Amino acid sequence: MSADLPEEFVTWLRSREMSARAKKAVEFMLAHGSVTTADIEAMGYDHPPRAIGDVKDAGIRLAKSMITVGGHRMARYTLIVDSTLGHPGRTKIPKKFRDTLFAAHDHRCAMCGASFTTRELQADHRVPFRVAGDGDQCHLDDFMPLCASDNRAKSFTCESCPNWTRQDPAECRTCVWGSPADFCHIATRPHRQITITWTDAAEVEHFDRLAAVARALGLSPSAYAKAVLDREAERA
């Protein structure tokens, strides 16, 4: 198949920085003309959309269609030849910017509030790259630090969100995953949540006492905490 594509385009594709799973998907498309979610799973990756997302993050444009193979519906992706070779892809975030961002948040995850080392935090786009792309420069207001666990949770939620298709940046900015401290919905649903993390030894002891009371009442710690907060809200 690669023989049918412009040599300059193929060279450009292979020069892009991308993950190992993205490279395998691209080489499969070059060899076979397209790649399906089943093909990606056969490569050993159990989450095909992540591999395809990595390809898009590298600035490579894809066309998507739905097909039926053996009675199963699946997505099939093909390369879109970019004659300008100018689609930039995801911009690498400078280390100095990341350090400044993490320091501005006291090295705490914007979602769970727990404290982490620089290595354990990730500089996250408040509005997903696949919705709004990157600006000409990095601005602190456009990013927040997330721990690996919350970053994975955000990815899963965003990929399942109706706005992943609509791609309205304003809707992302008012979501808890875009503005944890000031939001009006969670993935377009009118939900509310508070994430509280107990960290040092004294706080952990407080949590353990709360959990013991909750168990005695037949509740989970989160359900008990919500009941207490609901009572306080009714008194306010």
N, C-alpha and C positions, 0 to 999 in steps of 0.2 A: 504493500500500500504506500509506503513512504516514497517509492519511485514515482507515484502519481502526484506528489506534493512538491511545491517549489523547494529546491535545495536550500535556499536562504531561510525559508520558513522552518524546515526541519532542523537546521543548524541552530536557529534561534530557540526553538523548543528545547533542544537538548542543553542549551546554555543556561536555562532558567534555574534558579535555586529553588529546590523543592524537597519535600520529604521522600523517603524511600518508597512509600506506598504510592505517592503521586507519580514518581518516575516509572514505576511498574505499569501504572494505568496508561501513562502517555506512550510508553513503548508498545504496549498491547494495541493501542489505537493506531500507532504507526504501522504495526505489522498486520493488523486485521481490519482496519478501517473504522472500528467502533469498539466500545467496551460496555458490557452490561454489569449490573449489580451482581449477577451470578458469577461473571468472570472474575470480578474483584474478590468475591468470597472464596473462589477457587484458588486465588493467590495466597490465601491465608489471613485475609482481613475480614473481621466479622461486622464491620460497620462501613459499608461501601460509601455512604454519603460523606464520611470524613475524608476518604481518599479523593473523592471528586472535589470536595471543598479545598483540599490542599492544591489540586491542579488549578482551580480558579484563583486561589490566593497567589499563585505564581504568575498571574496575569494572562493565563491561557483561556481563550474563549471556547465554550462548548455548546453544542446543540443537543437538546434532550428530547427523546421521544419515548412513548410507552409501547412495549411489545408483549406478546404472550408466547412463552416457550414452555412446552410440556404442560400446559394448563395453568402456568404461573405468570402473573403480570409482573413486569420488571421494567426498570428504566434502562435505556440505551443511550450512550453518549458518543458524539462524534466531534472531531476537531473542526473549528471554524478558522479558516485561513485568514490571518490578519496581515493584510498587504502592507500595512504601515509598520508592523512589528513594534508598535509604540505603546501597547497596553501595559501600564507600569507594574501591576501586581502589588502585593503587599510590601510596604516600605519597612525595612528593618529599623527597629526602634533603637536609637543610640543608647549606649550604656549610661552616659552622663544624664540623659533625660530620665531613664528608668530610676537611677539613684535619687534624682531630685523628686520624682513622683512618689517613691516609697517614703522618703524622708518627710514629705509634705503630709503624708497620712500616718506618720509615726510607725511605719512598717507594719501597719495593721490591714488586714483584708477588709475591703469596703463592705462585704456582705456579712461575714460572721463576726468581724471585729477582733478576731484573735491576732496576736502578735507573731510575726514570722521573720526569719532572716531574709536577706536580699535574694539568696538563691532559691528560697521556697516561694517567693512571690512572682507573679506574672503581671506585666503591664497590659491591661485589658482595654480594648476600645469600648467606650460606653455604648456607642452605636456600632453594632457589628460591622466589620470591614466589608462583608458581603452585602450589606445594606447601603452603606454610605461611602465605602472606599476610604482612602487616606487623603488628608489635605496636603497642601504644599509643605507645611511645617507641623511639627508635633506641638500641641498645646496641652497644658496640664488639665484643663477643663474637659478635654475630650477623652481622657483616660482615667482609670482607677486601678489600684492594686487588688488582685484577687489571689487567693490561695489556689493550689492546684485542684482541690476538691470542688470549690465553688466555680472555678473556671470550667470544669467539666460539666457541672450541673447547668451552668448558663448555656453552654454549647448545646446540650441536649434540649433544654427548654426552647431556645431560639429556633432550632431546626424544626421544632414541632409547632411553632407559633404561626398563626395565619399571616402575620406581617412578614414572615420570611419570603412569602410570595409577593405580597403587595409592595414591600420594600419602602415603607414610609419612615424616614429617619425621625420625624417628630413623634411618631408613636413609640419608637424605641426609647427616646429620651424621657418619656413619661412612664416607662415601665420600671419595675423594681430592679431589673437587671441592668438598667441604664442609669438610674438615679435612686440608689437604695435609701437615701435619706429623705427623698421627696418624690414620691411616685403616686400614681392614681390607678394603676392596673398591674396585673401580672400576666404577661403574654396575651394581652387584650382582654383578659377577664377581670371583672371588678372585684378582685380579691385584695386582701391586705395581709401582711405578715411582719413579724418582728423576729429577727435572728439574734439570739443572746448566747454568748460564749463565756463560760466560767474558766479562768485561766490559772492564776497562781494558787498555791496551796490553801490559802484562807478562803478564796472563792469556791474552790472545789469542795471544801468542807460544807459551805453553805448549800451548794447544789445537792450534795449527798443527803443533807437533812431534808431539803425540799422533796427529793425523790422518795425518801422514806415515808414522808407524810402522804405523798401521792399514792404510793403503793398501798398504804393502809386504807385509803379511800377507794381503791380499785381503779386508779387513774394512772395514766402515763405522766411523767414530769411535765411535758408540754401541755397536756390537757388540763392539768392542775393549775399551771401558771396562767393559762388562758382564762380559766374560771375565776381566778383571783383578780386578774386585770379587768375582766368583764364586770365584776362586782364594784371595783373602784370606778369604772366608767359610769355605772348606774348612779353612783353617789355624787359624781361631779356635776 
